[in-house]
Structure formats: C-alpha cells, structure tokens
Amino acid sequence: MKNKGPLWLVMSFVVVFLAGAVSGVIIDKHFLSRPRTQDRRGGQPSIEGMARDLGLSAEQQEKIKQIFSRSEERFKELHRSLHQNLDAIRDQIRKEIDGVLTPEQRQKLEKLIQEQNARRQKESNARRRDNRSPRPREN
C-alpha cells in the first residue's frame, strides 16, 4: 500500500472516537447519571443514611435536604455544559477530518460512525435493562 496516510488518519479518528465514547459512557454511568439522592448501600435516600450514621436532628435533615435540592440544578447545568463542550470538540474534529478525506472516504467514515453509534446504543439499552432488573437482597 503506497498511501497509508489517509487510512491511518481514519483509523486514528475511529480510535479517538471509540476512546471518547467509552470515556463518555464511564463518566456518565459513574459520575453523572447516578441518582444523587441515593447511597450505595441499598438504594435508601442518602439523607436517611446520613441521619442514621451521623445522628442528625430533624432540623439538620431538613437543612441538608434543602442543600441537596439547591445543588441539583448546578449538577444538571454542569452536565449540560459538559455535553455541549464535548459535542463542540467532536464537531470540530469531524470538520477537520472531513477536510482531509475524499468524498468516498467521508461516506465510508460516516458508515463506520453510524455502525459504532448503533453498537453503543444497543449496549446502552442492554445496560439499562440490566440495571432495571431487581437485584437479590444482601443478607
């Protein structure tokens, strides 16, 4: 193969795209999508766990609930902002790569991206189904 440059460029894009997708899934699953009002022990609201573990008074519990409530919108805004920034970066990368590729290569790349998106969506749906199924109780 004489001209490996475009192939390496496309493969590099695919690797970067996959790394971004995997990172996005991990960040979303472990940091952004986790309900903030639940602790890990058994799905109890975390305020109840805090009240139990710290011996909080009713007044303290109410104040902490208000803090959580006020903070929720800040987390949502951070989440929106993060996704907007990631989308802008991906769009810029895509435009730059499209400027290097031939029309035929752009079509092939679009097909690769669509296939990857379909696989990610299928995996995401499977994870959601798995997370919804009841878990056995720990004794």
PyMOL commands that place a pseudoatom at each C-alpha (Angstrom):
pseudoatom trace, name=CA, resn=MET, resi=1, chain=A, elem=C, hetatm=0, pos=[0.000, 0.000, 0.000]
pseudoatom trace, name=CA, resn=LYS, resi=2, chain=A, elem=C, hetatm=0, pos=[1.517, 3.229, -1.155]
pseudoatom trace, name=CA, resn=ASN, resi=3, chain=A, elem=C, hetatm=0, pos=[-0.656, 5.798, 0.549]
pseudoatom trace, name=CA, resn=LYS, resi=4, chain=A, elem=C, hetatm=0, pos=[-1.190, 4.746, 4.165]
pseudoatom trace, name=CA, resn=GLY, resi=5, chain=A, elem=C, hetatm=0, pos=[-1.699, 8.325, 5.394]
pseudoatom trace, name=CA, resn=PRO, resi=6, chain=A, elem=C, hetatm=0, pos=[-5.484, 8.555, 4.874]
pseudoatom trace, name=CA, resn=LEU, resi=7, chain=A, elem=C, hetatm=0, pos=[-6.001, 5.060, 6.291]
pseudoatom trace, name=CA, resn=TRP, resi=8, chain=A, elem=C, hetatm=0, pos=[-4.013, 5.928, 9.409]
pseudoatom trace, name=CA, resn=LEU, resi=9, chain=A, elem=C, hetatm=0, pos=[-5.941, 9.175, 9.728]
pseudoatom trace, name=CA, resn=VAL, resi=10, chain=A, elem=C, hetatm=0, pos=[-9.288, 7.402, 9.527]
pseudoatom trace, name=CA, resn=MET, resi=11, chain=A, elem=C, hetatm=0, pos=[-8.171, 4.684, 11.922]
pseudoatom trace, name=CA, resn=SER, resi=12, chain=A, elem=C, hetatm=0, pos=[-6.851, 7.329, 14.322]
pseudoatom trace, name=CA, resn=PHE, resi=13, chain=A, elem=C, hetatm=0, pos=[-10.192, 9.096, 14.166]
pseudoatom trace, name=CA, resn=VAL, resi=14, chain=A, elem=C, hetatm=0, pos=[-12.026, 5.839, 14.876]
pseudoatom trace, name=CA, resn=VAL, resi=15, chain=A, elem=C, hetatm=0, pos=[-9.741, 5.086, 17.841]
pseudoatom trace, name=CA, resn=VAL, resi=16, chain=A, elem=C, hetatm=0, pos=[-10.207, 8.604, 19.239]
pseudoatom trace, name=CA, resn=PHE, resi=17, chain=A, elem=C, hetatm=0, pos=[-13.943, 8.345, 18.646]
pseudoatom trace, name=CA, resn=LEU, resi=18, chain=A, elem=C, hetatm=0, pos=[-14.124, 4.990, 20.441]
pseudoatom trace, name=CA, resn=ALA, resi=19, chain=A, elem=C, hetatm=0, pos=[-11.993, 6.263, 23.327]
pseudoatom trace, name=CA, resn=GLY, resi=20, chain=A, elem=C, hetatm=0, pos=[-14.294, 9.263, 23.644]
pseudoatom trace, name=CA, resn=ALA, resi=21, chain=A, elem=C, hetatm=0, pos=[-17.358, 7.051, 23.551]
pseudoatom trace, name=CA, resn=VAL, resi=22, chain=A, elem=C, hetatm=0, pos=[-16.001, 4.699, 26.204]
pseudoatom trace, name=CA, resn=SER, resi=23, chain=A, elem=C, hetatm=0, pos=[-14.937, 7.628, 28.379]
pseudoatom trace, name=CA, resn=GLY, resi=24, chain=A, elem=C, hetatm=0, pos=[-18.334, 9.241, 27.956]
pseudoatom trace, name=CA, resn=VAL, resi=25, chain=A, elem=C, hetatm=0, pos=[-20.132, 6.061, 28.973]
pseudoatom trace, name=CA, resn=ILE, resi=26, chain=A, elem=C, hetatm=0, pos=[-17.907, 5.619, 32.019]
pseudoatom trace, name=CA, resn=ILE, resi=27, chain=A, elem=C, hetatm=0, pos=[-18.261, 9.243, 33.103]
pseudoatom trace, name=CA, resn=ASP, resi=28, chain=A, elem=C, hetatm=0, pos=[-21.996, 9.190, 32.536]
pseudoatom trace, name=CA, resn=LYS, resi=29, chain=A, elem=C, hetatm=0, pos=[-22.536, 5.878, 34.317]
pseudoatom trace, name=CA, resn=HIS, resi=30, chain=A, elem=C, hetatm=0, pos=[-20.294, 6.501, 37.303]
pseudoatom trace, name=CA, resn=PHE, resi=31, chain=A, elem=C, hetatm=0, pos=[-20.455, 10.243, 37.839]
pseudoatom trace, name=CA, resn=LEU, resi=32, chain=A, elem=C, hetatm=0, pos=[-23.296, 11.981, 36.049]
pseudoatom trace, name=CA, resn=SER, resi=33, chain=A, elem=C, hetatm=0, pos=[-26.277, 9.630, 35.864]
pseudoatom trace, name=CA, resn=ARG, resi=34, chain=A, elem=C, hetatm=0, pos=[-26.112, 8.188, 39.339]
pseudoatom trace, name=CA, resn=PRO, resi=35, chain=A, elem=C, hetatm=0, pos=[-29.048, 9.427, 41.378]
pseudoatom trace, name=CA, resn=ARG, resi=36, chain=A, elem=C, hetatm=0, pos=[-27.660, 11.929, 43.799]
pseudoatom trace, name=CA, resn=THR, resi=37, chain=A, elem=C, hetatm=0, pos=[-30.276, 11.206, 46.439]
pseudoatom trace, name=CA, resn=GLN, resi=38, chain=A, elem=C, hetatm=0, pos=[-29.372, 7.560, 46.841]
pseudoatom trace, name=CA, resn=ASP, resi=39, chain=A, elem=C, hetatm=0, pos=[-26.489, 5.914, 48.600]
pseudoatom trace, name=CA, resn=ARG, resi=40, chain=A, elem=C, hetatm=0, pos=[-24.800, 2.699, 47.501]
pseudoatom trace, name=CA, resn=ARG, resi=41, chain=A, elem=C, hetatm=0, pos=[-25.835, 0.504, 50.401]
pseudoatom trace, name=CA, resn=GLY, resi=42, chain=A, elem=C, hetatm=0, pos=[-29.330, -0.389, 49.357]
pseudoatom trace, name=CA, resn=GLY, resi=43, chain=A, elem=C, hetatm=0, pos=[-30.928, 2.409, 47.421]
pseudoatom trace, name=CA, resn=GLN, resi=44, chain=A, elem=C, hetatm=0, pos=[-32.018, 4.297, 50.523]
pseudoatom trace, name=CA, resn=PRO, resi=45, chain=A, elem=C, hetatm=0, pos=[-32.138, 8.060, 50.211]
pseudoatom trace, name=CA, resn=SER, resi=46, chain=A, elem=C, hetatm=0, pos=[-28.745, 9.310, 51.301]
pseudoatom trace, name=CA, resn=ILE, resi=47, chain=A, elem=C, hetatm=0, pos=[-30.276, 11.768, 53.752]
pseudoatom trace, name=CA, resn=GLU, resi=48, chain=A, elem=C, hetatm=0, pos=[-31.686, 8.812, 55.652]
pseudoatom trace, name=CA, resn=GLY, resi=49, chain=A, elem=C, hetatm=0, pos=[-28.294, 7.125, 55.642]
pseudoatom trace, name=CA, resn=MET, resi=50, chain=A, elem=C, hetatm=0, pos=[-26.653, 10.334, 56.841]
pseudoatom trace, name=CA, resn=ALA, resi=51, chain=A, elem=C, hetatm=0, pos=[-29.287, 10.801, 59.534]
pseudoatom trace, name=CA, resn=ARG, resi=52, chain=A, elem=C, hetatm=0, pos=[-28.703, 7.264, 60.744]
pseudoatom trace, name=CA, resn=ASP, resi=53, chain=A, elem=C, hetatm=0, pos=[-24.908, 7.346, 60.519]
pseudoatom trace, name=CA, resn=LEU, resi=54, chain=A, elem=C, hetatm=0, pos=[-24.448, 10.861, 61.894]
pseudoatom trace, name=CA, resn=GLY, resi=55, chain=A, elem=C, hetatm=0, pos=[-27.381, 11.058, 64.265]
pseudoatom trace, name=CA, resn=LEU, resi=56, chain=A, elem=C, hetatm=0, pos=[-28.844, 14.122, 62.539]
pseudoatom trace, name=CA, resn=SER, resi=57, chain=A, elem=C, hetatm=0, pos=[-31.714, 16.007, 64.112]
pseudoatom trace, name=CA, resn=ALA, resi=58, chain=A, elem=C, hetatm=0, pos=[-34.877, 16.655, 62.097]
pseudoatom trace, name=CA, resn=GLU, resi=59, chain=A, elem=C, hetatm=0, pos=[-33.793, 20.270, 61.630]
pseudoatom trace, name=CA, resn=GLN, resi=60, chain=A, elem=C, hetatm=0, pos=[-30.377, 19.211, 60.324]
pseudoatom trace, name=CA, resn=GLN, resi=61, chain=A, elem=C, hetatm=0, pos=[-32.001, 16.719, 57.953]
pseudoatom trace, name=CA, resn=GLU, resi=62, chain=A, elem=C, hetatm=0, pos=[-34.275, 19.430, 56.554]
pseudoatom trace, name=CA, resn=LYS, resi=63, chain=A, elem=C, hetatm=0, pos=[-31.365, 21.819, 56.008]
pseudoatom trace, name=CA, resn=ILE, resi=64, chain=A, elem=C, hetatm=0, pos=[-29.340, 19.122, 54.242]
pseudoatom trace, name=CA, resn=LYS, resi=65, chain=A, elem=C, hetatm=0, pos=[-32.329, 18.266, 52.029]
pseudoatom trace, name=CA, resn=GLN, resi=66, chain=A, elem=C, hetatm=0, pos=[-32.504, 21.924, 51.031]
pseudoatom trace, name=CA, resn=ILE, resi=67, chain=A, elem=C, hetatm=0, pos=[-28.783, 21.941, 50.236]
pseudoatom trace, name=CA, resn=PHE, resi=68, chain=A, elem=C, hetatm=0, pos=[-29.195, 18.870, 48.023]
pseudoatom trace, name=CA, resn=SER, resi=69, chain=A, elem=C, hetatm=0, pos=[-32.202, 20.434, 46.324]
pseudoatom trace, name=CA, resn=ARG, resi=70, chain=A, elem=C, hetatm=0, pos=[-30.344, 23.678, 45.560]
pseudoatom trace, name=CA, resn=SER, resi=71, chain=A, elem=C, hetatm=0, pos=[-27.309, 21.784, 44.300]
pseudoatom trace, name=CA, resn=GLU, resi=72, chain=A, elem=C, hetatm=0, pos=[-29.259, 19.551, 41.931]
pseudoatom trace, name=CA, resn=GLU, resi=73, chain=A, elem=C, hetatm=0, pos=[-29.719, 22.311, 39.346]
pseudoatom trace, name=CA, resn=ARG, resi=74, chain=A, elem=C, hetatm=0, pos=[-25.992, 23.091, 39.440]
pseudoatom trace, name=CA, resn=PHE, resi=75, chain=A, elem=C, hetatm=0, pos=[-25.222, 19.428, 38.686]
pseudoatom trace, name=CA, resn=LYS, resi=76, chain=A, elem=C, hetatm=0, pos=[-27.713, 19.444, 35.819]
pseudoatom trace, name=CA, resn=GLU, resi=77, chain=A, elem=C, hetatm=0, pos=[-26.179, 22.602, 34.368]
pseudoatom trace, name=CA, resn=LEU, resi=78, chain=A, elem=C, hetatm=0, pos=[-22.685, 21.126, 34.665]
pseudoatom trace, name=CA, resn=HIS, resi=79, chain=A, elem=C, hetatm=0, pos=[-23.900, 18.009, 32.872]
pseudoatom trace, name=CA, resn=ARG, resi=80, chain=A, elem=C, hetatm=0, pos=[-25.461, 20.073, 30.056]
pseudoatom trace, name=CA, resn=SER, resi=81, chain=A, elem=C, hetatm=0, pos=[-22.356, 22.234, 29.743]
pseudoatom trace, name=CA, resn=LEU, resi=82, chain=A, elem=C, hetatm=0, pos=[-20.036, 19.239, 29.665]
pseudoatom trace, name=CA, resn=HIS, resi=83, chain=A, elem=C, hetatm=0, pos=[-22.023, 17.599, 26.882]
pseudoatom trace, name=CA, resn=GLN, resi=84, chain=A, elem=C, hetatm=0, pos=[-22.188, 20.839, 24.878]
pseudoatom trace, name=CA, resn=ASN, resi=85, chain=A, elem=C, hetatm=0, pos=[-18.417, 21.259, 25.125]
pseudoatom trace, name=CA, resn=LEU, resi=86, chain=A, elem=C, hetatm=0, pos=[-17.781, 17.642, 24.152]
pseudoatom trace, name=CA, resn=ASP, resi=87, chain=A, elem=C, hetatm=0, pos=[-20.147, 17.981, 21.200]
pseudoatom trace, name=CA, resn=ALA, resi=88, chain=A, elem=C, hetatm=0, pos=[-18.380, 21.140, 20.021]
pseudoatom trace, name=CA, resn=ILE, resi=89, chain=A, elem=C, hetatm=0, pos=[-14.975, 19.443, 20.216]
pseudoatom trace, name=CA, resn=ARG, resi=90, chain=A, elem=C, hetatm=0, pos=[-16.253, 16.384, 18.338]
pseudoatom trace, name=CA, resn=ASP, resi=91, chain=A, elem=C, hetatm=0, pos=[-17.814, 18.603, 15.660]
pseudoatom trace, name=CA, resn=GLN, resi=92, chain=A, elem=C, hetatm=0, pos=[-14.549, 20.490, 15.185]
pseudoatom trace, name=CA, resn=ILE, resi=93, chain=A, elem=C, hetatm=0, pos=[-12.549, 17.256, 14.908]
pseudoatom trace, name=CA, resn=ARG, resi=94, chain=A, elem=C, hetatm=0, pos=[-15.074, 15.912, 12.424]
pseudoatom trace, name=CA, resn=LYS, resi=95, chain=A, elem=C, hetatm=0, pos=[-14.893, 19.053, 10.259]
pseudoatom trace, name=CA, resn=GLU, resi=96, chain=A, elem=C, hetatm=0, pos=[-11.103, 18.973, 10.224]
pseudoatom trace, name=CA, resn=ILE, resi=97, chain=A, elem=C, hetatm=0, pos=[-11.002, 15.298, 9.291]
pseudoatom trace, name=CA, resn=ASP, resi=98, chain=A, elem=C, hetatm=0, pos=[-13.683, 15.774, 6.627]
pseudoatom trace, name=CA, resn=GLY, resi=99, chain=A, elem=C, hetatm=0, pos=[-11.449, 18.443, 5.097]
pseudoatom trace, name=CA, resn=VAL, resi=100, chain=A, elem=C, hetatm=0, pos=[-8.700, 15.846, 4.646]
pseudoatom trace, name=CA, resn=LEU, resi=101, chain=A, elem=C, hetatm=0, pos=[-10.801, 12.980, 3.288]
pseudoatom trace, name=CA, resn=THR, resi=102, chain=A, elem=C, hetatm=0, pos=[-12.107, 12.412, -0.218]
pseudoatom trace, name=CA, resn=PRO, resi=103, chain=A, elem=C, hetatm=0, pos=[-15.897, 12.271, -0.705]
pseudoatom trace, name=CA, resn=GLU, resi=104, chain=A, elem=C, hetatm=0, pos=[-15.722, 8.455, -0.877]
pseudoatom trace, name=CA, resn=GLN, resi=105, chain=A, elem=C, hetatm=0, pos=[-13.688, 8.290, 2.341]
pseudoatom trace, name=CA, resn=ARG, resi=106, chain=A, elem=C, hetatm=0, pos=[-16.159, 10.619, 4.074]
pseudoatom trace, name=CA, resn=GLN, resi=107, chain=A, elem=C, hetatm=0, pos=[-19.002, 8.273, 3.103]
pseudoatom trace, name=CA, resn=LYS, resi=108, chain=A, elem=C, hetatm=0, pos=[-17.096, 5.273, 4.468]
pseudoatom trace, name=CA, resn=LEU, resi=109, chain=A, elem=C, hetatm=0, pos=[-16.280, 7.147, 7.659]
pseudoatom trace, name=CA, resn=GLU, resi=110, chain=A, elem=C, hetatm=0, pos=[-19.940, 8.151, 8.080]
pseudoatom trace, name=CA, resn=LYS, resi=111, chain=A, elem=C, hetatm=0, pos=[-20.929, 4.492, 7.733]
pseudoatom trace, name=CA, resn=LEU, resi=112, chain=A, elem=C, hetatm=0, pos=[-18.331, 3.466, 10.346]
pseudoatom trace, name=CA, resn=ILE, resi=113, chain=A, elem=C, hetatm=0, pos=[-19.607, 6.128, 12.740]
pseudoatom trace, name=CA, resn=GLN, resi=114, chain=A, elem=C, hetatm=0, pos=[-23.236, 5.074, 12.234]
pseudoatom trace, name=CA, resn=GLU, resi=115, chain=A, elem=C, hetatm=0, pos=[-22.324, 1.443, 12.901]
pseudoatom trace, name=CA, resn=GLN, resi=116, chain=A, elem=C, hetatm=0, pos=[-20.445, 2.428, 16.051]
pseudoatom trace, name=CA, resn=ASN, resi=117, chain=A, elem=C, hetatm=0, pos=[-23.346, 4.583, 17.240]
pseudoatom trace, name=CA, resn=ALA, resi=118, chain=A, elem=C, hetatm=0, pos=[-25.751, 1.684, 16.681]
pseudoatom trace, name=CA, resn=ARG, resi=119, chain=A, elem=C, hetatm=0, pos=[-23.497, -0.661, 18.697]
pseudoatom trace, name=CA, resn=ARG, resi=120, chain=A, elem=C, hetatm=0, pos=[-23.207, 1.900, 21.519]
pseudoatom trace, name=CA, resn=GLN, resi=121, chain=A, elem=C, hetatm=0, pos=[-26.970, 2.408, 21.579]
pseudoatom trace, name=CA, resn=LYS, resi=122, chain=A, elem=C, hetatm=0, pos=[-27.553, -1.348, 21.699]
pseudoatom trace, name=CA, resn=GLU, resi=123, chain=A, elem=C, hetatm=0, pos=[-25.028, -1.728, 24.544]
pseudoatom trace, name=CA, resn=SER, resi=124, chain=A, elem=C, hetatm=0, pos=[-26.535, 1.227, 26.388]
pseudoatom trace, name=CA, resn=ASN, resi=125, chain=A, elem=C, hetatm=0, pos=[-30.027, -0.247, 26.117]
pseudoatom trace, name=CA, resn=ALA, resi=126, chain=A, elem=C, hetatm=0, pos=[-28.756, -3.603, 27.381]
pseudoatom trace, name=CA, resn=ARG, resi=127, chain=A, elem=C, hetatm=0, pos=[-27.090, -1.908, 30.386]
pseudoatom trace, name=CA, resn=ARG, resi=128, chain=A, elem=C, hetatm=0, pos=[-30.295, -0.038, 31.172]
pseudoatom trace, name=CA, resn=ARG, resi=129, chain=A, elem=C, hetatm=0, pos=[-32.286, -3.274, 31.062]
pseudoatom trace, name=CA, resn=ASP, resi=130, chain=A, elem=C, hetatm=0, pos=[-29.719, -4.939, 33.332]
pseudoatom trace, name=CA, resn=ASN, resi=131, chain=A, elem=C, hetatm=0, pos=[-29.817, -2.038, 35.792]
pseudoatom trace, name=CA, resn=ARG, resi=132, chain=A, elem=C, hetatm=0, pos=[-33.619, -2.159, 35.966]
pseudoatom trace, name=CA, resn=SER, resi=133, chain=A, elem=C, hetatm=0, pos=[-33.808, -5.841, 36.798]
pseudoatom trace, name=CA, resn=PRO, resi=134, chain=A, elem=C, hetatm=0, pos=[-34.260, -6.477, 40.508]
pseudoatom trace, name=CA, resn=ARG, resi=135, chain=A, elem=C, hetatm=0, pos=[-31.127, -7.375, 42.370]
pseudoatom trace, name=CA, resn=PRO, resi=136, chain=A, elem=C, hetatm=0, pos=[-31.023, -10.067, 45.009]
pseudoatom trace, name=CA, resn=ARG, resi=137, chain=A, elem=C, hetatm=0, pos=[-31.069, -8.737, 48.548]
pseudoatom trace, name=CA, resn=GLU, resi=138, chain=A, elem=C, hetatm=0, pos=[-27.899, -8.928, 50.556]
pseudoatom trace, name=CA, resn=ASN, resi=139, chain=A, elem=C, hetatm=0, pos=[-28.248, -10.565, 53.949]
for i in range(1, 139): cmd.bond("trace and resi %d" % i, "trace and resi %d" % (i + 1))
show_as sticks, trace
zoom trace
